[in-house]
């Protein structure tokens, strides 16, 4: 048949080149541009100028130390919940997993703002409860420890998900054999469970470290007021004070962030190299430990942790939104819905932010879905090296810190596009394209999972009956992958709607997103409006996560992060 290539299931000849071109534009081009500017800065001596600045080394130190401490905290929390929720008979595993993953879905600047409202001498909630520290006491979160603590809270779900995936494949028969041999639960955990859990623990630690390294929202809210700059916030301040050297400087800083992230991943690879962690035999969560009398203790512990991770900060956020100014205690006299009215009906900036974020998130989710269905089709049908390379290139932008990808697209579109003579810099379109690049991998994963479960015989029968590619796509493939496609749209919408790191560098007047609006409101002293907007964002996140829960039974395993 003309126009098709033989790859097991015949594909249109244009399909793979189309996917390659999309990947080149969204992944290769921006990263290559960053490398070119970095090499130019090196050739011009700009690198040495940047490396001689004390602010660079201070920011690098704070970036690494907060990332390491944050990773340690995320490991403690993530491992505790992963072991308890996967291997024990603790009750309410579903709700516990849902709530524990929630901080990962909430924008980091919202997390930081909520914790600021919950602590310190000016906390409206603590003042209402008459337990606030005396006036003049320092805000404890404006410190390296405060940044690291919130890194740990924000990224503990990443450790939980990585470790849980490994725990679900533990050899059930090996654990049962050890028990029948008289080994205690502690001995089984130490000698069998823990060694086999190392890949998940190490992978979770690496993901958490990379995420901490590129986090902008938390150090922006907590670090800048205390003059503690990490590399992402240093890049932000350099763009705020734009000079002729800015592009070269931020290219070098972005490269340093990328190097730190790559070093973290290399340490992960080195830790796992040469070890064989394959398991043989039946696997599954039925190899659970009975907690017995300890169940009440551990149940109380995990709910207490969730209260301080989620409930208390959210109540503090609500309290901050109901008082006229930060520091005013919440009472029946001071309580008011003025901030919500201002946000929803009077503030043009916040209305614009809602429209921009919802439009960008919707366009990103829907447009990417069209591309990812085609990409997933060709990548799952091909089994060659080219498809594996393309898959890796799709993953790179998502694995790199958002601040690096934002710099990449600034460098690509700082000048008008050749031939077209159209400038995207300073428009909402540059944010949209950067979202396409960063969230391509998020959109692709659920659809690829669905394609792997499809029986190719159905499509092959339709092809032999004369159905063209688009007819097969519309009548067979799309209906079968519809649940996964719906999950893909919701996941991308959820992440893109609350994004800050990319849009913090790419926004301009009229293109503010919700993340930028929250940061700007807090930075300008309007903490009540920032809190009100944050409350609305949290509620939106919860609603979207509940929608995913409703789809859960119709989705392939692993599509919804917090479910096994």
C-alpha positions in Angstrom: 0.0 0.0 0.0 1.4 3.3 -1.0 2.0 5.9 1.7 2.6 3.4 4.4 5.6 1.8 6.0 5.8 -1.7 7.2 6.4 -1.7 11.0 4.2 -4.6 12.1 1.1 -2.4 12.0 1.3 -0.2 8.9 1.7 3.5 9.7 1.4 6.4 7.3 4.8 7.3 6.0 4.5 10.9 7.2 3.7 10.0 10.9 7.1 9.3 12.3 8.8 12.3 10.6 5.9 14.5 11.9 6.7 13.3 15.5 10.4 13.9 14.9 9.8 17.5 13.8 7.6 18.2 16.8 10.3 16.8 19.1 13.0 18.8 17.4 11.0 22.0 17.9 10.0 21.4 21.5 13.1 19.7 22.8 16.2 19.9 20.7 15.9 23.5 19.4 15.6 25.2 22.8 18.3 23.1 24.5 20.6 23.6 21.5 20.0 27.4 21.7 20.9 27.4 25.4 24.1 25.5 24.6 25.0 28.0 21.9 24.5 31.0 24.1 26.5 29.4 26.8 29.4 28.6 24.5 29.3 32.2 23.1 29.5 33.5 26.7 32.4 31.3 27.3 34.2 32.5 24.2 33.6 36.1 25.1 34.9 35.7 28.6 31.4 36.2 30.1 31.6 32.8 32.0 34.6 33.9 34.0 32.8 37.2 34.9 29.8 35.2 36.2 32.0 32.7 38.0 33.8 35.5 39.8 30.6 36.9 41.3 30.1 36.1 45.0 26.3 35.9 44.5 26.7 32.9 42.2 28.6 30.8 44.7 26.3 31.9 47.5 23.2 30.9 45.4 24.9 27.6 44.4 25.6 26.8 48.1 22.0 27.6 49.1 20.6 25.6 46.2 22.6 22.5 47.0 22.2 22.7 50.8 18.5 23.3 50.7 18.0 20.5 48.1 20.0 18.0 50.2 18.1 18.8 53.4 14.8 18.9 51.5 15.6 15.5 50.0 16.3 14.0 53.4 13.0 15.3 54.8 11.1 14.0 51.7 12.8 10.6 52.1 11.7 10.3 55.8 8.1 11.3 55.0 7.8 9.5 51.7 9.3 6.2 52.9 7.1 6.2 56.0 3.9 6.6 54.0 5.0 4.2 51.3 5.9 1.4 53.7 2.8 1.9 55.8 0.3 2.3 53.0 1.7 -0.5 50.8 2.9 -3.2 53.2 0.7 -2.9 56.3 -3.0 -3.4 57.2 -3.4 0.3 58.1 -6.9 1.5 57.4 -8.2 4.1 55.0 -5.3 3.6 52.5 -7.1 5.2 49.7 -7.9 8.6 51.4 -4.4 8.6 53.0 -2.7 8.2 49.6 -4.9 10.8 48.0 -4.2 13.4 50.7 -0.5 12.6 50.9 0.0 13.2 47.1 -2.1 16.4 47.3 0.9 18.7 48.2 2.7 17.7 44.9 -0.3 19.0 43.0 -0.6 22.3 44.8 1.6 25.1 43.5 4.8 25.5 45.6 4.1 29.3 46.1 0.7 28.4 47.6 2.4 25.9 49.9 4.9 28.5 51.0 2.2 31.2 51.5 0.0 28.8 53.5 2.9 27.9 55.9 3.8 31.6 56.3 0.2 32.3 57.3 0.4 29.3 59.8 3.6 30.3 61.6 5.3 33.4 63.0 4.1 36.2 65.3 1.7 37.7 62.7 -0.2 34.5 61.9 -4.0 35.4 61.9 -4.8 31.8 62.9 -2.3 31.6 65.7 -3.4 35.0 67.0 -7.0 33.8 67.0 -6.0 30.7 69.0 -3.8 32.9 71.3 -0.7 30.8 70.7 1.2 33.2 68.4 4.8 34.0 69.3 5.4 37.4 70.8 5.6 40.3 68.4 9.1 40.9 67.1 9.9 37.2 67.0 11.5 36.2 63.7 9.5 34.3 61.1 11.1 30.8 61.4 10.4 29.9 57.8 12.5 32.7 56.3 15.6 30.6 56.6 17.5 27.7 55.0 15.7 25.3 57.4 12.3 26.7 56.4 13.0 26.4 52.7 14.2 22.8 53.2 11.2 21.9 55.3 8.8 22.9 52.6 10.9 21.3 49.9 10.5 18.1 51.9 6.7 18.5 52.2 6.3 19.4 48.6 8.4 16.6 47.2 7.7 13.8 49.7 5.0 12.5 47.4 7.6 11.9 44.7 9.5 9.6 47.0 6.3 7.9 48.0 5.3 7.2 44.4 8.7 6.0 43.4 9.1 3.7 46.4 5.5 2.4 46.2 5.9 1.3 42.6 8.8 -0.9 43.7 7.0 -2.2 46.8 4.1 -3.4 44.7 6.4 -5.9 43.0 8.0 -7.4 46.1 8.1 -11.2 46.1 5.2 -12.4 48.1 6.5 -16.0 48.3 9.9 -14.8 49.6 8.3 -12.9 52.5 6.0 -15.7 53.3 8.9 -18.2 53.3 10.8 -16.0 55.7 7.8 -15.9 58.1 7.3 -19.6 58.0 11.0 -20.0 58.9 10.3 -18.1 62.1 11.7 -14.7 61.1 10.2 -11.7 63.0 8.5 -8.9 61.1 11.5 -6.7 61.9 13.9 -9.3 60.5 11.8 -9.7 57.3 11.8 -5.9 56.9 15.5 -5.5 57.5 16.8 -8.5 55.5 14.2 -8.7 52.6 12.0 -5.7 52.2 14.6 -2.9 52.8 17.3 -4.3 50.4 14.7 -4.8 47.6 13.3 -1.3 48.3 16.7 0.4 47.6 16.0 1.1 43.9 12.8 2.9 44.7 14.3 4.8 47.6 17.3 5.9 45.5 15.1 6.8 42.5 12.8 8.8 44.8 15.7 10.6 46.3 17.1 11.6 42.9 13.7 12.8 41.7 13.2 14.8 44.9 16.7 16.4 44.7 16.3 17.5 41.0 12.8 18.9 41.9 14.3 20.8 44.9 17.1 22.2 42.7 14.7 23.7 40.2 12.0 24.9 42.6 11.2 28.6 42.3 8.0 29.2 44.3 9.2 28.2 47.7 12.6 30.0 47.8 10.9 33.1 46.1 8.4 33.4 49.0 10.7 32.3 51.8 14.2 33.1 50.7 14.1 36.5 49.0 12.8 38.3 52.1 15.7 36.9 54.1 18.2 37.6 51.2 18.7 33.8 50.7 18.9 33.3 46.9 19.0 30.0 45.2 20.0 29.7 41.5 16.4 29.9 40.2 15.6 33.0 42.2 19.0 34.5 41.2 18.0 34.0 37.6 14.7 35.7 38.3 16.4 38.8 39.9 18.9 39.0 37.0 16.0 39.2 34.5 14.3 41.8 36.7 17.5 44.0 36.4 18.0 43.4 32.7 21.3 44.4 31.1 23.3 43.6 28.0 24.9 40.7 29.9 21.7 39.1 31.1 21.2 36.5 28.4 24.8 35.2 28.8 24.6 35.3 32.5 21.3 33.3 32.8 22.6 30.8 30.2 25.5 30.1 32.5 23.3 29.9 35.6 20.9 27.6 33.8 23.7 25.4 32.8 24.9 25.2 36.4 21.4 24.2 37.5 21.3 21.5 34.8 24.7 20.2 35.9 23.6 20.0 39.5 20.5 18.1 38.4 22.5 15.7 36.2 25.0 15.1 39.0 22.1 14.0 41.2 20.9 11.6 38.5 24.4 10.3 38.0 24.7 9.6 41.7 21.5 7.6 41.4 22.8 5.6 38.5 26.1 5.0 40.3 24.3 3.8 43.4 22.3 1.2 41.4 25.0 0.1 39.0 26.2 -3.4 39.3 23.3 -4.5 41.5 20.7 -7.0 40.4 17.3 -6.3 41.9 15.2 -8.6 39.9 12.6 -10.5 41.9 11.2 -14.0 41.0 7.9 -15.3 42.1 4.5 -13.9 42.9 4.3 -10.2 43.7 1.8 -7.9 45.2 0.7 -6.0 48.2 -0.8 -9.1 49.9 2.6 -9.5 51.5 1.4 -7.1 54.2 2.5 -6.8 57.8 -0.2 -6.9 60.5 0.4 -4.0 62.8 -1.8 -5.4 65.6 -1.7 -3.1 68.7 0.6 -0.7 66.8 -2.1 0.1 64.2 -3.7 2.8 66.3 -0.3 4.4 66.9 0.7 4.5 63.2 -2.8 5.5 62.1 -2.7 8.4 64.5 0.8 9.3 63.4 0.0 9.5 59.7 -3.2 11.5 60.2 -1.3 13.9 62.5 1.4 14.3 59.8 -1.3 15.0 57.2 -3.0 17.5 59.5 0.2 19.6 59.8 1.1 19.1 56.1 -2.3 20.0 54.7 -5.2 20.8 57.1 -3.4 23.3 59.3 -1.8 25.3 56.5 -5.1 25.4 54.6 -7.0 26.7 57.6 -4.3 29.3 58.0 -4.7 30.2 54.4 -8.4 30.6 54.8 -7.8 32.7 57.9 -5.4 34.9 56.0 -8.0 35.4 53.3 -10.8 36.4 55.8 -8.9 39.1 57.6 -8.3 42.6 56.1 -4.5 42.5 56.5 -1.7 40.1 57.5 -1.2 40.2 61.3 -4.8 41.0 62.1 -6.3 38.2 64.4 -9.2 36.3 63.0 -12.4 37.2 65.0 -16.1 37.5 64.2 -15.5 41.3 63.9 -12.5 41.1 61.6 -13.9 38.3 59.5 -14.9 39.3 55.9 -15.3 37.9 52.4 -13.9 41.2 51.0 -10.7 39.5 49.6 -12.7 36.9 47.7 -15.1 39.5 46.3 -12.0 41.6 45.3 -10.4 38.6 43.6 -13.4 37.4 41.8 -15.3 40.6 40.8 -13.1 43.7 41.1 -9.4 42.9 40.4 -8.8 43.0 36.7 -5.4 41.4 37.2 -6.7 38.3 38.9 -9.6 37.9 36.5 -7.0 38.1 33.7 -4.8 35.6 35.5 -7.8 33.2 35.8 -8.5 33.5 32.1 -4.9 33.2 31.1 -4.2 30.1 33.3 -7.4 28.3 32.3 -6.9 29.1 28.6 -3.2 28.1 28.6 -3.9 24.9 30.6 -6.9 24.0 28.3 -5.0 24.7 25.1 -1.9 22.8 26.4 -3.9 19.8 27.5 -6.0 19.5 24.3 -3.4 20.4 21.7 -0.8 18.1 23.3 -3.4 15.3 23.4 -3.7 15.4 19.6 0.1 15.2 19.2 0.6 12.6 22.0 -2.0 10.2 20.4 0.0 10.3 17.2 3.3 10.1 19.0 2.1 7.2 21.3 0.8 5.3 18.2 4.1 5.5 16.3 6.4 5.0 19.4 4.5 1.9 20.6 4.3 0.4 17.1 8.0 0.9 16.3 10.7 -1.1 18.2 13.8 0.5 16.8 16.5 2.8 18.2 15.1 5.9 16.6 11.8 5.6 18.6 13.8 5.1 21.9 15.8 8.2 21.2 12.6 10.2 20.4 11.1 9.0 23.7 14.1 10.1 25.6 14.1 13.5 24.0 10.5 14.0 25.0 11.4 13.2 28.6 14.3 15.7 28.9 12.3 19.0 29.1 10.1 17.6 31.8 13.0 16.3 33.8 14.9 19.6 33.7 14.0 22.4 36.1 11.3 24.7 34.7 13.5 27.7 35.1 16.0 26.2 32.6 13.3 25.6 30.0 12.0 29.1 30.5 15.5 30.5 29.8 15.7 28.2 26.7 12.6 29.6 25.2 13.5 33.2 26.0 16.8 32.6 24.1 14.9 31.0 21.1 12.3 33.7 20.8 14.1 36.8 22.1 14.4 37.9 18.4 11.7 37.8 15.8 11.2 34.5 14.0 13.2 34.5 10.8 11.2 34.8 7.5 7.9 35.4 9.4 9.3 38.4 11.2 6.9 37.7 14.1 8.1 38.1 17.7 6.6 35.8 20.3 8.6 37.2 23.2 6.4 39.1 25.6 3.2 37.4 24.3 1.2 34.6 25.7 2.2 32.3 22.9 5.8 31.9 24.2 4.3 30.6 27.5 2.1 28.2 25.6 5.0 26.7 23.5 7.1 26.4 26.7 4.2 24.5 28.3 4.0 22.2 25.2 7.7 21.4 25.7 7.6 20.9 29.5 4.4 18.9 29.7 4.7 16.7 26.6 6.0 13.8 28.7 3.1 14.2 31.2 0.5 14.0 28.4 2.2 11.1 26.7 2.5 8.6 29.6 -1.2 7.8 30.1 -1.8 7.4 26.4 1.3 5.2 25.9 0.0 3.0 28.8 -3.3 2.7 27.0 -1.7 1.8 23.7 0.3 -1.0 25.3 -3.0 -2.6 26.4 -4.6 -2.4 22.9 -4.8 -5.6 20.8 -3.2 -4.7 17.4 -5.4 -7.3 15.8 -8.4 -5.0 15.9 -6.7 -2.2 14.0 -5.1 -4.7 11.6 -8.5 -6.2 10.7 -9.8 -2.8 10.0 -6.8 -2.0 7.8 -7.2 -5.2 5.8 -10.8 -4.3 5.3 -9.7 -1.0 3.6 -10.1 1.5 6.5 -7.6 4.3 6.2 -5.4 5.6 9.1 -7.7 8.4 10.2 -10.8 6.1 9.9 -9.1 3.5 12.1 -8.0 6.3 14.5 -11.6 7.6 14.9 -13.5 4.4 14.9 -11.2 2.0 16.8 -8.2 3.6 18.5 -9.7 6.8 20.0 -12.7 5.1 21.6 -10.5 2.5 23.2 -8.0 4.9 24.7 -10.6 7.6 25.6 -10.4 7.1 29.4 -6.6 7.4 29.3 -6.9 10.4 27.0 -9.3 12.0 29.5 -6.8 11.4 32.4 -4.0 12.9 30.2 -6.1 16.1 29.7 -6.9 16.4 33.4 -3.3 15.8 34.5 -1.8 18.3 32.1 -4.5 20.8 32.9 -4.0 20.4 36.6 -0.2 20.9 36.4 -0.3 23.7 33.8 -3.0 25.7 35.5 -0.9 25.9 38.7 2.5 26.4 37.1 4.8 29.2 38.2 8.4 28.5 37.4 8.1 28.8 33.7 5.6 31.7 33.6 7.6 33.6 36.2 10.2 34.4 33.6 8.0 34.5 30.5 5.0 36.6 31.6 4.5 40.2 30.6 1.7 42.8 31.2 -1.6 41.1 30.4 -0.2 37.5 30.4 0.0 36.9 34.1 -1.0 33.4 35.2 -2.4 32.3 38.5 1.0 31.3 39.9 2.4 34.7 38.9 -0.6 36.6 40.3 -0.3 34.9 43.7 3.4 35.7 43.9 3.0 39.3 42.8 0.1 39.9 45.2 2.1 38.5 48.1 5.2 40.4 47.0 3.3 43.7 46.9 1.9 43.2 50.5 -1.6 42.1 49.6 -1.4 38.9 51.5 -5.2 38.7 52.0 -5.8 38.8 48.2 -2.9 36.3 47.7 -4.4 34.0 50.3 -7.9 34.2 48.8 -6.6 33.4 45.4 -4.6 30.5 46.8 -7.7 29.1 48.5 -9.5 29.1 45.2 -6.6 27.4 43.5 -6.4 24.6 46.1 -10.1 24.0 45.8 -9.8 23.7 42.0 -6.9 21.2 42.5 -9.0 19.0 44.8 -12.0 19.1 42.4 -9.8 18.0 39.4 -8.2 15.3 41.5 -11.6 14.0 42.5 -12.5 13.9 38.8 -9.5 11.7 38.2 -10.7 9.5 41.0 -14.1 9.1 39.2 -12.2 7.9 36.1 -10.0 5.6 38.0 -11.8 2.3 37.3 -11.7 2.8 33.5 -8.0 3.7 33.4 -4.8 1.6 32.9 -2.8 1.0 36.0 -0.3 3.7 36.9 -2.1 6.5 35.1 -3.3 8.2 38.3 -0.3 8.8 40.4 -1.7 8.2 43.9 -3.4 4.9 43.0 -1.7 1.6 42.8 
